Amino acid sequence: MINKTKVYYGEEGCIHTCQDHFLKEIRCEKCGAPARITMTVSEQIPEQHERDKIIYATDLYHKDDRMWIHDICSVAIYFCPQCLHASVEWNQF
Ligand SMILES: [Zn+2]
């Protein structure tokens, strides 16, 4: 199996996305205070010969006993300094 997932810390992760860049801050979904990006998990595009051997970050692929959101996704995790709640934004190809 091949793991093509990469992890980026802090604002470095803003550009490691499948669509528009992730924001440096979002509104905390629990208390509404600004929550800062802390970590981004981004799946890389596999080579054609690797595609049946990939371990996806979500591992939700639902064919041959697995299921996935889509082929490739990026997940950004934000922490709120006020209430310590974690909020998540994600996108996909
Ligand atoms: Zn909060």
PDB file of the backbone (N, CA, C, O) and the ligand in Angstrom, with CONECT records:
HET     ZN  A 101       1
ATOM      1  N   MET A   1       0.840  -1.181   0.000  1.00  0.00           N
ATOM      2  CA  MET A   1       0.000   0.000   0.000  1.00  0.00           C
ATOM      3  C   MET A   1       0.887   1.246   0.000  1.00  0.00           C
ATOM      4  O   MET A   1       2.008   1.226   0.509  1.00  0.00           O
ATOM      5  N   ILE A   2       0.369   2.318  -0.575  1.00  0.00           N
ATOM      6  CA  ILE A   2       1.111   3.566  -0.703  1.00  0.00           C
ATOM      7  C   ILE A   2       0.347   4.669   0.020  1.00  0.00           C
ATOM      8  O   ILE A   2      -0.841   4.872  -0.234  1.00  0.00           O
ATOM      9  N   ASN A   3       1.015   5.374   0.910  1.00  0.00           N
ATOM     10  CA  ASN A   3       0.404   6.497   1.610  1.00  0.00           C
ATOM     11  C   ASN A   3       0.915   7.781   0.973  1.00  0.00           C
ATOM     12  O   ASN A   3       2.091   8.117   1.115  1.00  0.00           O
ATOM     13  N   LYS A   4       0.043   8.501   0.273  1.00  0.00           N
ATOM     14  CA  LYS A   4       0.432   9.749  -0.392  1.00  0.00           C
ATOM     15  C   LYS A   4      -0.042  10.968   0.388  1.00  0.00           C
ATOM     16  O   LYS A   4      -0.106  12.068  -0.163  1.00  0.00           O
ATOM     17  N   THR A   5      -0.371  10.788   1.653  1.00  0.00           N
ATOM     18  CA  THR A   5      -0.875  11.880   2.480  1.00  0.00           C
ATOM     19  C   THR A   5       0.282  12.676   3.072  1.00  0.00           C
ATOM     20  O   THR A   5       1.263  12.101   3.544  1.00  0.00           O
ATOM     21  N   LYS A   6       0.163  14.008   3.045  1.00  0.00           N
ATOM     22  CA  LYS A   6       1.169  14.870   3.668  1.00  0.00           C
ATOM     23  C   LYS A   6       0.486  15.757   4.697  1.00  0.00           C
ATOM     24  O   LYS A   6      -0.679  16.125   4.547  1.00  0.00           O
ATOM     25  N   VAL A   7       1.234  16.095   5.747  1.00  0.00           N
ATOM     26  CA  VAL A   7       0.723  16.938   6.829  1.00  0.00           C
ATOM     27  C   VAL A   7       1.535  18.229   6.860  1.00  0.00           C
ATOM     28  O   VAL A   7       2.764  18.205   6.797  1.00  0.00           O
ATOM     29  N   TYR A   8       0.829  19.357   6.959  1.00  0.00           N
ATOM     30  CA  TYR A   8       1.467  20.673   7.025  1.00  0.00           C
ATOM     31  C   TYR A   8       0.970  21.372   8.283  1.00  0.00           C
ATOM     32  O   TYR A   8      -0.196  21.234   8.654  1.00  0.00           O
ATOM     33  N   TYR A   9       1.850  22.121   8.938  1.00  0.00           N
ATOM     34  CA  TYR A   9       1.500  22.769  10.194  1.00  0.00           C
ATOM     35  C   TYR A   9       1.330  24.273  10.015  1.00  0.00           C
ATOM     36  O   TYR A   9       2.053  24.908   9.248  1.00  0.00           O
ATOM     37  N   GLY A  10       0.366  24.825  10.736  1.00  0.00           N
ATOM     38  CA  GLY A  10       0.128  26.264  10.734  1.00  0.00           C
ATOM     39  C   GLY A  10      -0.266  26.780   9.357  1.00  0.00           C
ATOM     40  O   GLY A  10      -0.880  26.072   8.559  1.00  0.00           O
ATOM     41  N   GLU A  11       0.101  28.025   9.100  1.00  0.00           N
ATOM     42  CA  GLU A  11      -0.297  28.695   7.859  1.00  0.00           C
ATOM     43  C   GLU A  11       0.313  28.069   6.618  1.00  0.00           C
ATOM     44  O   GLU A  11      -0.153  28.327   5.509  1.00  0.00           O
ATOM     45  N   GLU A  12       1.348  27.249   6.781  1.00  0.00           N
ATOM     46  CA  GLU A  12       1.942  26.534   5.649  1.00  0.00           C
ATOM     47  C   GLU A  12       0.882  25.704   4.928  1.00  0.00           C
ATOM     48  O   GLU A  12       0.975  25.491   3.719  1.00  0.00           O
ATOM     49  N   GLY A  13      -0.128  25.233   5.671  1.00  0.00           N
ATOM     50  CA  GLY A  13      -1.157  24.377   5.092  1.00  0.00           C
ATOM     51  C   GLY A  13      -2.182  25.103   4.250  1.00  0.00           C
ATOM     52  O   GLY A  13      -2.947  24.460   3.532  1.00  0.00           O
ATOM     53  N   CYS A  14      -2.223  26.429   4.317  1.00  0.00           N
ATOM     54  CA  CYS A  14      -3.247  27.184   3.586  1.00  0.00           C
ATOM     55  C   CYS A  14      -3.224  26.901   2.078  1.00  0.00           C
ATOM     56  O   CYS A  14      -4.275  26.884   1.438  1.00  0.00           O
ATOM     57  N   ILE A  15      -2.057  26.684   1.518  1.00  0.00           N
ATOM     58  CA  ILE A  15      -1.958  26.501   0.062  1.00  0.00           C
ATOM     59  C   ILE A  15      -2.073  25.029  -0.342  1.00  0.00           C
ATOM     60  O   ILE A  15      -2.157  24.731  -1.533  1.00  0.00           O
ATOM     61  N   HIS A  16      -2.077  24.120   0.603  1.00  0.00           N
ATOM     62  CA  HIS A  16      -2.131  22.692   0.272  1.00  0.00           C
ATOM     63  C   HIS A  16      -3.585  22.230   0.303  1.00  0.00           C
ATOM     64  O   HIS A  16      -4.044  21.597   1.253  1.00  0.00           O
ATOM     65  N   THR A  17      -4.274  22.567  -0.754  1.00  0.00           N
ATOM     66  CA  THR A  17      -5.711  22.396  -0.857  1.00  0.00           C
ATOM     67  C   THR A  17      -6.053  21.861  -2.239  1.00  0.00           C
ATOM     68  O   THR A  17      -5.238  21.943  -3.158  1.00  0.00           O
ATOM     69  N   CYS A  18      -7.233  21.323  -2.385  1.00  0.00           N
ATOM     70  CA  CYS A  18      -7.678  20.833  -3.690  1.00  0.00           C
ATOM     71  C   CYS A  18      -8.475  21.891  -4.452  1.00  0.00           C
ATOM     72  O   CYS A  18      -8.717  21.742  -5.650  1.00  0.00           O
ATOM     73  N   GLN A  19      -8.886  22.968  -3.757  1.00  0.00           N
ATOM     74  CA  GLN A  19      -9.659  24.031  -4.411  1.00  0.00           C
ATOM     75  C   GLN A  19      -9.075  25.377  -3.971  1.00  0.00           C
ATOM     76  O   GLN A  19      -7.861  25.568  -4.039  1.00  0.00           O
ATOM     77  N   ASP A  20      -9.914  26.310  -3.524  1.00  0.00           N
ATOM     78  CA  ASP A  20      -9.406  27.597  -3.039  1.00  0.00           C
ATOM     79  C   ASP A  20      -8.534  27.382  -1.808  1.00  0.00           C
ATOM     80  O   ASP A  20      -8.709  26.406  -1.078  1.00  0.00           O
ATOM     81  N   HIS A  21      -7.596  28.294  -1.582  1.00  0.00           N
ATOM     82  CA  HIS A  21      -6.736  28.204  -0.406  1.00  0.00           C
ATOM     83  C   HIS A  21      -7.570  28.205   0.870  1.00  0.00           C
ATOM     84  O   HIS A  21      -8.621  28.842   0.941  1.00  0.00           O
ATOM     85  N   PHE A  22      -7.091  27.490   1.860  1.00  0.00           N
ATOM     86  CA  PHE A  22      -7.729  27.556   3.172  1.00  0.00           C
ATOM     87  C   PHE A  22      -7.405  28.915   3.799  1.00  0.00           C
ATOM     88  O   PHE A  22      -6.322  29.464   3.597  1.00  0.00           O
ATOM     89  N   LEU A  23      -8.361  29.444   4.559  1.00  0.00           N
ATOM     90  CA  LEU A  23      -8.157  30.713   5.256  1.00  0.00           C
ATOM     91  C   LEU A  23      -7.256  30.499   6.472  1.00  0.00           C
ATOM     92  O   LEU A  23      -7.203  29.400   7.023  1.00  0.00           O
ATOM     93  N   LYS A  24      -6.539  31.566   6.895  1.00  0.00           N
ATOM     94  CA  LYS A  24      -5.711  31.488   8.098  1.00  0.00           C
ATOM     95  C   LYS A  24      -6.582  31.403   9.337  1.00  0.00           C
ATOM     96  O   LYS A  24      -6.197  30.785  10.329  1.00  0.00           O
ATOM     97  N   GLU A  25      -7.755  32.020   9.284  1.00  0.00           N
ATOM     98  CA  GLU A  25      -8.690  31.999  10.404  1.00  0.00           C
ATOM     99  C   GLU A  25     -10.099  31.781   9.887  1.00  0.00           C
ATOM    100  O   GLU A  25     -10.455  32.253   8.807  1.00  0.00           O
ATOM    101  N   ILE A  26     -10.893  31.066  10.660  1.00  0.00           N
ATOM    102  CA  ILE A  26     -12.325  30.945  10.403  1.00  0.00           C
ATOM    103  C   ILE A  26     -13.046  31.233  11.722  1.00  0.00           C
ATOM    104  O   ILE A  26     -12.408  31.347  12.768  1.00  0.00           O
ATOM    105  N   ARG A  27     -14.337  31.346  11.671  1.00  0.00           N
ATOM    106  CA  ARG A  27     -15.113  31.569  12.884  1.00  0.00           C
ATOM    107  C   ARG A  27     -15.323  30.217  13.574  1.00  0.00           C
ATOM    108  O   ARG A  27     -15.755  29.251  12.946  1.00  0.00           O
ATOM    109  N   CYS A  28     -15.014  30.164  14.868  1.00  0.00           N
ATOM    110  CA  CYS A  28     -15.213  28.935  15.640  1.00  0.00           C
ATOM    111  C   CYS A  28     -16.681  28.538  15.574  1.00  0.00           C
ATOM    112  O   CYS A  28     -17.561  29.351  15.859  1.00  0.00           O
ATOM    113  N   GLU A  29     -16.947  27.301  15.202  1.00  0.00           N
ATOM    114  CA  GLU A  29     -18.333  26.853  15.061  1.00  0.00           C
ATOM    115  C   GLU A  29     -19.039  26.699  16.408  1.00  0.00           C
ATOM    116  O   GLU A  29     -20.259  26.542  16.449  1.00  0.00           O
ATOM    117  N   LYS A  30     -18.283  26.741  17.512  1.00  0.00           N
ATOM    118  CA  LYS A  30     -18.896  26.587  18.828  1.00  0.00           C
ATOM    119  C   LYS A  30     -19.184  27.934  19.493  1.00  0.00           C
ATOM    120  O   LYS A  30     -20.286  28.149  19.997  1.00  0.00           O
ATOM    121  N   CYS A  31     -18.189  28.856  19.500  1.00  0.00           N
ATOM    122  CA  CYS A  31     -18.361  30.121  20.235  1.00  0.00           C
ATOM    123  C   CYS A  31     -18.297  31.359  19.348  1.00  0.00           C
ATOM    124  O   CYS A  31     -18.626  32.453  19.805  1.00  0.00           O
ATOM    125  N   GLY A  32     -17.884  31.215  18.099  1.00  0.00           N
ATOM    126  CA  GLY A  32     -17.856  32.344  17.179  1.00  0.00           C
ATOM    127  C   GLY A  32     -16.577  33.159  17.193  1.00  0.00           C
ATOM    128  O   GLY A  32     -16.438  34.082  16.390  1.00  0.00           O
ATOM    129  N   ALA A  33     -15.641  32.854  18.072  1.00  0.00           N
ATOM    130  CA  ALA A  33     -14.363  33.580  18.101  1.00  0.00           C
ATOM    131  C   ALA A  33     -13.507  33.152  16.904  1.00  0.00           C
ATOM    132  O   ALA A  33     -13.778  32.113  16.303  1.00  0.00           O
ATOM    133  N   PRO A  34     -12.486  33.927  16.549  1.00  0.00           N
ATOM    134  CA  PRO A  34     -11.587  33.513  15.468  1.00  0.00           C
ATOM    135  C   PRO A  34     -10.818  32.246  15.850  1.00  0.00           C
ATOM    136  O   PRO A  34     -10.211  32.177  16.919  1.00  0.00           O
ATOM    137  N   ALA A  35     -10.850  31.254  14.972  1.00  0.00           N
ATOM    138  CA  ALA A  35     -10.104  30.007  15.174  1.00  0.00           C
ATOM    139  C   ALA A  35      -8.984  29.963  14.148  1.00  0.00           C
ATOM    140  O   ALA A  35      -9.202  30.280  12.979  1.00  0.00           O
ATOM    141  N   ARG A  36      -7.790  29.573  14.572  1.00  0.00           N
ATOM    142  CA  ARG A  36      -6.597  29.609  13.721  1.00  0.00           C
ATOM    143  C   ARG A  36      -6.303  28.251  13.095  1.00  0.00           C
ATOM    144  O   ARG A  36      -6.509  27.210  13.719  1.00  0.00           O
ATOM    145  N   ILE A  37      -5.821  28.275  11.856  1.00  0.00           N
ATOM    146  CA  ILE A  37      -5.428  27.032  11.200  1.00  0.00           C
ATOM    147  C   ILE A  37      -4.210  26.454  11.931  1.00  0.00           C
ATOM    148  O   ILE A  37      -3.247  27.172  12.202  1.00  0.00           O
ATOM    149  N   THR A  38      -4.256  25.176  12.243  1.00  0.00           N
ATOM    150  CA  THR A  38      -3.155  24.553  12.974  1.00  0.00           C
ATOM    151  C   THR A  38      -2.509  23.422  12.182  1.00  0.00           C
ATOM    152  O   THR A  38      -1.307  23.182  12.296  1.00  0.00           O
ATOM    153  N   MET A  39      -3.315  22.729  11.379  1.00  0.00           N
ATOM    154  CA  MET A  39      -2.777  21.573  10.669  1.00  0.00           C
ATOM    155  C   MET A  39      -3.630  21.297   9.434  1.00  0.00           C
ATOM    156  O   MET A  39      -4.853  21.434   9.472  1.00  0.00           O
ATOM    157  N   THR A  40      -2.988  20.915   8.358  1.00  0.00           N
ATOM    158  CA  THR A  40      -3.686  20.523   7.141  1.00  0.00           C
ATOM    159  C   THR A  40      -3.178  19.151   6.705  1.00  0.00           C
ATOM    160  O   THR A  40      -1.972  18.909   6.643  1.00  0.00           O
ATOM    161  N   VAL A  41      -4.111  18.267   6.407  1.00  0.00           N
ATOM    162  CA  VAL A  41      -3.779  16.952   5.883  1.00  0.00           C
ATOM    163  C   VAL A  41      -4.207  16.941   4.424  1.00  0.00           C
ATOM    164  O   VAL A  41      -5.377  17.162   4.115  1.00  0.00           O
ATOM    165  N   SER A  42      -3.273  16.686   3.536  1.00  0.00           N
ATOM    166  CA  SER A  42      -3.554  16.789   2.110  1.00  0.00           C
ATOM    167  C   SER A  42      -3.122  15.519   1.391  1.00  0.00           C
ATOM    168  O   SER A  42      -1.980  15.074   1.511  1.00  0.00           O
ATOM    169  N   GLU A  43      -4.061  14.943   0.638  1.00  0.00           N
ATOM    170  CA  GLU A  43      -3.726  13.768  -0.171  1.00  0.00           C
ATOM    171  C   GLU A  43      -3.144  14.233  -1.493  1.00  0.00           C
ATOM    172  O   GLU A  43      -3.617  15.211  -2.073  1.00  0.00           O
ATOM    173  N   GLN A  44      -2.157  13.562  -1.957  1.00  0.00           N
ATOM    174  CA  GLN A  44      -1.486  13.893  -3.208  1.00  0.00           C
ATOM    175  C   GLN A  44      -2.078  13.056  -4.336  1.00  0.00           C
ATOM    176  O   GLN A  44      -2.608  11.968  -4.110  1.00  0.00           O
ATOM    177  N   ILE A  45      -1.981  13.577  -5.539  1.00  0.00           N
ATOM    178  CA  ILE A  45      -2.497  12.849  -6.698  1.00  0.00           C
ATOM    179  C   ILE A  45      -1.594  11.658  -6.977  1.00  0.00           C
ATOM    180  O   ILE A  45      -0.401  11.838  -7.218  1.00  0.00           O
ATOM    181  N   PRO A  46      -2.137  10.444  -6.949  1.00  0.00           N
ATOM    182  CA  PRO A  46      -1.287   9.269  -7.199  1.00  0.00           C
ATOM    183  C   PRO A  46      -0.994   9.103  -8.688  1.00  0.00           C
ATOM    184  O   PRO A  46      -1.756   9.558  -9.541  1.00  0.00           O
ATOM    185  N   GLU A  47       0.092   8.460  -8.971  1.00  0.00           N
ATOM    186  CA  GLU A  47       0.382   8.079 -10.352  1.00  0.00           C
ATOM    187  C   GLU A  47      -0.637   7.014 -10.772  1.00  0.00           C
ATOM    188  O   GLU A  47      -1.194   6.315  -9.925  1.00  0.00           O
ATOM    189  N   GLN A  48      -0.875   6.895 -12.066  1.00  0.00           N
ATOM    190  CA  GLN A  48      -1.882   5.949 -12.562  1.00  0.00           C
ATOM    191  C   GLN A  48      -1.617   4.526 -12.056  1.00  0.00           C
ATOM    192  O   GLN A  48      -2.550   3.817 -11.679  1.00  0.00           O
ATOM    193  N   HIS A  49      -0.354   4.114 -12.048  1.00  0.00           N
ATOM    194  CA  HIS A  49      -0.037   2.745 -11.639  1.00  0.00           C
ATOM    195  C   HIS A  49      -0.172   2.523 -10.131  1.00  0.00           C
ATOM    196  O   HIS A  49      -0.116   1.383  -9.670  1.00  0.00           O
ATOM    197  N   GLU A  50      -0.351   3.611  -9.351  1.00  0.00           N
ATOM    198  CA  GLU A  50      -0.458   3.503  -7.897  1.00  0.00           C
ATOM    199  C   GLU A  50      -1.906   3.462  -7.413  1.00  0.00           C
ATOM    200  O   GLU A  50      -2.159   3.141  -6.252  1.00  0.00           O
ATOM    201  N   ARG A  51      -2.848   3.782  -8.281  1.00  0.00           N
ATOM    202  CA  ARG A  51      -4.214   4.102  -7.836  1.00  0.00           C
ATOM    203  C   ARG A  51      -4.931   2.974  -7.114  1.00  0.00           C
ATOM    204  O   ARG A  51      -5.782   3.255  -6.269  1.00  0.00           O
ATOM    205  N   ASP A  52      -4.640   1.742  -7.395  1.00  0.00           N
ATOM    206  CA  ASP A  52      -5.316   0.650  -6.679  1.00  0.00           C
ATOM    207  C   ASP A  52      -4.561   0.250  -5.411  1.00  0.00           C
ATOM    208  O   ASP A  52      -4.953  -0.697  -4.729  1.00  0.00           O
ATOM    209  N   LYS A  53      -3.483   0.966  -5.094  1.00  0.00           N
ATOM    210  CA  LYS A  53      -2.674   0.637  -3.913  1.00  0.00           C
ATOM    211  C   LYS A  53      -2.646   1.765  -2.890  1.00  0.00           C
ATOM    212  O   LYS A  53      -1.922   1.679  -1.898  1.00  0.00           O
ATOM    213  N   ILE A  54      -3.432   2.831  -3.120  1.00  0.00           N
ATOM    214  CA  ILE A  54      -3.372   4.025  -2.275  1.00  0.00           C
ATOM    215  C   ILE A  54      -4.131   3.818  -0.964  1.00  0.00           C
ATOM    216  O   ILE A  54      -5.208   3.224  -0.941  1.00  0.00           O
ATOM    217  N   ILE A  55      -3.548   4.319   0.123  1.00  0.00           N
ATOM    218  CA  ILE A  55      -4.255   4.433   1.395  1.00  0.00           C
ATOM    219  C   ILE A  55      -4.724   5.880   1.480  1.00  0.00           C
ATOM    220  O   ILE A  55      -3.902   6.793   1.571  1.00  0.00           O
ATOM    221  N   TYR A  56      -6.040   6.099   1.450  1.00  0.00           N
ATOM    222  CA  TYR A  56      -6.568   7.451   1.514  1.00  0.00           C
ATOM    223  C   TYR A  56      -6.669   7.914   2.957  1.00  0.00           C
ATOM    224  O   TYR A  56      -6.893   7.100   3.854  1.00  0.00           O
ATOM    225  N   ALA A  57      -6.505   9.224   3.197  1.00  0.00           N
ATOM    226  CA  ALA A  57      -6.532   9.792   4.546  1.00  0.00           C
ATOM    227  C   ALA A  57      -7.836   9.454   5.251  1.00  0.00           C
ATOM    228  O   ALA A  57      -7.842   9.115   6.434  1.00  0.00           O
ATOM    229  N   THR A  58      -8.928   9.547   4.529  1.00  0.00           N
ATOM    230  CA  THR A  58     -10.225   9.268   5.141  1.00  0.00           C
ATOM    231  C   THR A  58     -10.523   7.784   5.184  1.00  0.00           C
ATOM    232  O   THR A  58     -11.283   7.331   6.041  1.00  0.00           O
ATOM    233  N   ASP A  59      -9.937   7.016   4.272  1.00  0.00           N
ATOM    234  CA  ASP A  59     -10.177   5.582   4.142  1.00  0.00           C
ATOM    235  C   ASP A  59     -11.674   5.272   4.120  1.00  0.00           C
ATOM    236  O   ASP A  59     -12.129   4.326   4.761  1.00  0.00           O
ATOM    237  N   LEU A  60     -12.436   6.081   3.373  1.00  0.00           N
ATOM    238  CA  LEU A  60     -13.883   5.910   3.305  1.00  0.00           C
ATOM    239  C   LEU A  60     -14.348   5.331   1.967  1.00  0.00           C
ATOM    240  O   LEU A  60     -15.546   5.311   1.685  1.00  0.00           O
ATOM    241  N   TYR A  61     -13.432   4.872   1.164  1.00  0.00           N
ATOM    242  CA  TYR A  61     -13.772   4.304  -0.135  1.00  0.00           C
ATOM    243  C   TYR A  61     -14.724   3.132   0.054  1.00  0.00           C
ATOM    244  O   TYR A  61     -14.460   2.259   0.881  1.00  0.00           O
ATOM    245  N   HIS A  62     -15.822   3.091  -0.688  1.00  0.00           N
ATOM    246  CA  HIS A  62     -16.847   2.084  -0.446  1.00  0.00           C
ATOM    247  C   HIS A  62     -16.969   1.099  -1.613  1.00  0.00           C
ATOM    248  O   HIS A  62     -18.074   0.736  -2.018  1.00  0.00           O
ATOM    249  N   LYS A  63     -15.862   0.689  -2.125  1.00  0.00           N
ATOM    250  CA  LYS A  63     -15.828  -0.311  -3.169  1.00  0.00           C
ATOM    251  C   LYS A  63     -14.712  -1.267  -2.773  1.00  0.00           C
ATOM    252  O   LYS A  63     -13.660  -0.830  -2.306  1.00  0.00           O
ATOM    253  N   ASP A  64     -14.923  -2.528  -2.948  1.00  0.00           N
ATOM    254  CA  ASP A  64     -13.937  -3.501  -2.494  1.00  0.00           C
ATOM    255  C   ASP A  64     -13.631  -3.290  -1.012  1.00  0.00           C
ATOM    256  O   ASP A  64     -12.465  -3.275  -0.615  1.00  0.00           O
ATOM    257  N   ASP A  65     -14.657  -3.130  -0.204  1.00  0.00           N
ATOM    258  CA  ASP A  65     -14.673  -2.982   1.253  1.00  0.00           C
ATOM    259  C   ASP A  65     -14.118  -1.668   1.782  1.00  0.00           C
ATOM    260  O   ASP A  65     -13.818  -1.578   2.972  1.00  0.00           O
ATOM    261  N   ARG A  66     -13.969  -0.633   0.934  1.00  0.00           N
ATOM    262  CA  ARG A  66     -13.563   0.682   1.418  1.00  0.00           C
ATOM    263  C   ARG A  66     -14.516   1.727   0.837  1.00  0.00           C
ATOM    264  O   ARG A  66     -15.293   1.415  -0.065  1.00  0.00           O
ATOM    265  N   MET A  67     -14.467   2.964   1.343  1.00  0.00           N
ATOM    266  CA  MET A  67     -15.298   4.055   0.868  1.00  0.00           C
ATOM    267  C   MET A  67     -14.505   5.346   0.979  1.00  0.00           C
ATOM    268  O   MET A  67     -13.722   5.503   1.915  1.00  0.00           O
ATOM    269  N   TRP A  68     -14.692   6.299   0.023  1.00  0.00           N
ATOM    270  CA  TRP A  68     -14.000   7.570   0.150  1.00  0.00           C
ATOM    271  C   TRP A  68     -14.909   8.715  -0.227  1.00  0.00           C
ATOM    272  O   TRP A  68     -15.884   8.533  -0.956  1.00  0.00           O
ATOM    273  N   ILE A  69     -14.584   9.920   0.280  1.00  0.00           N
ATOM    274  CA  ILE A  69     -15.362  11.118  -0.012  1.00  0.00           C
ATOM    275  C   ILE A  69     -15.332  11.363  -1.508  1.00  0.00           C
ATOM    276  O   ILE A  69     -16.374  11.550  -2.136  1.00  0.00           O
ATOM    277  N   HIS A  70     -14.153  11.362  -2.068  1.00  0.00           N
ATOM    278  CA  HIS A  70     -13.923  11.554  -3.494  1.00  0.00           C
ATOM    279  C   HIS A  70     -12.525  10.999  -3.722  1.00  0.00           C
ATOM    280  O   HIS A  70     -11.970  10.358  -2.830  1.00  0.00           O
ATOM    281  N   ASP A  71     -11.961  11.221  -4.856  1.00  0.00           N
ATOM    282  CA  ASP A  71     -10.646  10.650  -5.115  1.00  0.00           C
ATOM    283  C   ASP A  71      -9.582  11.192  -4.170  1.00  0.00           C
ATOM    284  O   ASP A  71      -8.822  10.424  -3.580  1.00  0.00           O
ATOM    285  N   ILE A  72      -9.525  12.500  -4.026  1.00  0.00           N
ATOM    286  CA  ILE A  72      -8.477  13.159  -3.251  1.00  0.00           C
ATOM    287  C   ILE A  72      -9.123  14.261  -2.405  1.00  0.00           C
ATOM    288  O   ILE A  72     -10.016  14.957  -2.888  1.00  0.00           O
ATOM    289  N   CYS A  73      -8.695  14.428  -1.181  1.00  0.00           N
ATOM    290  CA  CYS A  73      -9.237  15.522  -0.374  1.00  0.00           C
ATOM    291  C   CYS A  73      -8.125  16.170   0.458  1.00  0.00           C
ATOM    292  O   CYS A  73      -7.064  15.586   0.683  1.00  0.00           O
ATOM    293  N   SER A  74      -8.404  17.378   0.897  1.00  0.00           N
ATOM    294  CA  SER A  74      -7.541  18.101   1.835  1.00  0.00           C
ATOM    295  C   SER A  74      -8.403  18.533   3.014  1.00  0.00           C
ATOM    296  O   SER A  74      -9.540  18.971   2.839  1.00  0.00           O
ATOM    297  N   VAL A  75      -7.848  18.405   4.218  1.00  0.00           N
ATOM    298  CA  VAL A  75      -8.590  18.699   5.445  1.00  0.00           C
ATOM    299  C   VAL A  75      -7.768  19.682   6.278  1.00  0.00           C
ATOM    300  O   VAL A  75      -6.611  19.410   6.598  1.00  0.00           O
ATOM    301  N   ALA A  76      -8.361  20.820   6.629  1.00  0.00           N
ATOM    302  CA  ALA A  76      -7.699  21.823   7.474  1.00  0.00           C
ATOM    303  C   ALA A  76      -8.368  21.818   8.843  1.00  0.00           C
ATOM    304  O   ALA A  76      -9.595  21.825   8.946  1.00  0.00           O
ATOM    305  N   ILE A  77      -7.555  21.807   9.887  1.00  0.00           N
ATOM    306  CA  ILE A  77      -8.050  21.772  11.258  1.00  0.00           C
ATOM    307  C   ILE A  77      -7.718  23.099  11.929  1.00  0.00           C
ATOM    308  O   ILE A  77      -6.578  23.561  11.888  1.00  0.00           O
ATOM    309  N   TYR A  78      -8.722  23.702  12.541  1.00  0.00           N
ATOM    310  CA  TYR A  78      -8.581  25.003  13.209  1.00  0.00           C
ATOM    311  C   TYR A  78      -8.865  24.816  14.691  1.00  0.00           C
ATOM    312  O   TYR A  78      -9.754  24.053  15.067  1.00  0.00           O
ATOM    313  N   PHE A  79      -8.107  25.517  15.534  1.00  0.00           N
ATOM    314  CA  PHE A  79      -8.371  25.514  16.967  1.00  0.00           C
ATOM    315  C   PHE A  79      -8.735  26.914  17.422  1.00  0.00           C
ATOM    316  O   PHE A  79      -8.147  27.906  16.991  1.00  0.00           O
ATOM    317  N   CYS A  80      -9.713  26.964  18.296  1.00  0.00           N
ATOM    318  CA  CYS A  80     -10.172  28.223  18.867  1.00  0.00           C
ATOM    319  C   CYS A  80      -9.404  28.496  20.166  1.00  0.00           C
ATOM    320  O   CYS A  80      -9.420  27.655  21.065  1.00  0.00           O
ATOM    321  N   PRO A  81      -8.734  29.648  20.286  1.00  0.00           N
ATOM    322  CA  PRO A  81      -8.002  29.940  21.511  1.00  0.00           C
ATOM    323  C   PRO A  81      -8.929  30.295  22.683  1.00  0.00           C
ATOM    324  O   PRO A  81      -8.491  30.311  23.833  1.00  0.00           O
ATOM    325  N   GLN A  82     -10.203  30.579  22.396  1.00  0.00           N
ATOM    326  CA  GLN A  82     -11.146  30.945  23.458  1.00  0.00           C
ATOM    327  C   GLN A  82     -11.726  29.712  24.156  1.00  0.00           C
ATOM    328  O   GLN A  82     -11.768  29.651  25.384  1.00  0.00           O
ATOM    329  N   CYS A  83     -12.174  28.726  23.360  1.00  0.00           N
ATOM    330  CA  CYS A  83     -12.856  27.569  23.953  1.00  0.00           C
ATOM    331  C   CYS A  83     -12.156  26.237  23.635  1.00  0.00           C
ATOM    332  O   CYS A  83     -12.593  25.183  24.096  1.00  0.00           O
ATOM    333  N   LEU A  84     -11.087  26.285  22.863  1.00  0.00           N
ATOM    334  CA  LEU A  84     -10.289  25.109  22.485  1.00  0.00           C
ATOM    335  C   LEU A  84     -11.046  24.106  21.615  1.00  0.00           C
ATOM    336  O   LEU A  84     -10.623  22.959  21.471  1.00  0.00           O
ATOM    337  N   HIS A  85     -12.168  24.543  21.036  1.00  0.00           N
ATOM    338  CA  HIS A  85     -12.916  23.681  20.123  1.00  0.00           C
ATOM    339  C   HIS A  85     -12.155  23.554  18.792  1.00  0.00           C
ATOM    340  O   HIS A  85     -11.554  24.523  18.327  1.00  0.00           O
ATOM    341  N   ALA A  86     -12.182  22.382  18.191  1.00  0.00           N
ATOM    342  CA  ALA A  86     -11.572  22.160  16.881  1.00  0.00           C
ATOM    343  C   ALA A  86     -12.652  22.250  15.808  1.00  0.00           C
ATOM    344  O   ALA A  86     -13.686  21.589  15.899  1.00  0.00           O
ATOM    345  N   SER A  87     -12.408  23.061  14.806  1.00  0.00           N
ATOM    346  CA  SER A  87     -13.306  23.167  13.652  1.00  0.00           C
ATOM    347  C   SER A  87     -12.557  22.661  12.430  1.00  0.00           C
ATOM    348  O   SER A  87     -11.328  22.723  12.388  1.00  0.00           O
ATOM    349  N   VAL A  88     -13.278  22.162  11.439  1.00  0.00           N
ATOM    350  CA  VAL A  88     -12.656  21.550  10.275  1.00  0.00           C
ATOM    351  C   VAL A  88     -13.261  22.102   8.988  1.00  0.00           C
ATOM    352  O   VAL A  88     -14.476  22.258   8.871  1.00  0.00           O
ATOM    353  N   GLU A  89     -12.396  22.389   8.036  1.00  0.00           N
ATOM    354  CA  GLU A  89     -12.804  22.710   6.677  1.00  0.00           C
ATOM    355  C   GLU A  89     -12.159  21.670   5.776  1.00  0.00           C
ATOM    356  O   GLU A  89     -11.033  21.246   6.038  1.00  0.00           O
ATOM    357  N   TRP A  90     -12.834  21.256   4.738  1.00  0.00           N
ATOM    358  CA  TRP A  90     -12.217  20.306   3.812  1.00  0.00           C
ATOM    359  C   TRP A  90     -12.729  20.553   2.410  1.00  0.00           C
ATOM    360  O   TRP A  90     -13.797  21.135   2.214  1.00  0.00           O
ATOM    361  N   ASN A  91     -11.966  20.110   1.451  1.00  0.00           N
ATOM    362  CA  ASN A  91     -12.396  20.180   0.065  1.00  0.00           C
ATOM    363  C   ASN A  91     -11.793  19.017  -0.702  1.00  0.00           C
ATOM    364  O   ASN A  91     -10.984  18.258  -0.169  1.00  0.00           O
ATOM    365  N   GLN A  92     -12.190  18.886  -1.945  1.00  0.00           N
ATOM    366  CA  GLN A  92     -11.802  17.713  -2.729  1.00  0.00           C
ATOM    367  C   GLN A  92     -11.626  18.077  -4.188  1.00  0.00           C
ATOM    368  O   GLN A  92     -12.105  19.116  -4.642  1.00  0.00           O
ATOM    369  N   PHE A  93     -10.943  17.222  -4.915  1.00  0.00           N
ATOM    370  CA  PHE A  93     -10.887  17.363  -6.378  1.00  0.00           C
ATOM    371  C   PHE A  93     -12.176  16.873  -6.948  1.00  0.00           C
ATOM    372  O   PHE A  93     -12.361  16.895  -8.165  1.00  0.00           O
TER     373      PHE A  93
HETATM  374 ZN    ZN A 101     -14.501  28.768  20.257  1.00  0.00          ZN2+
END
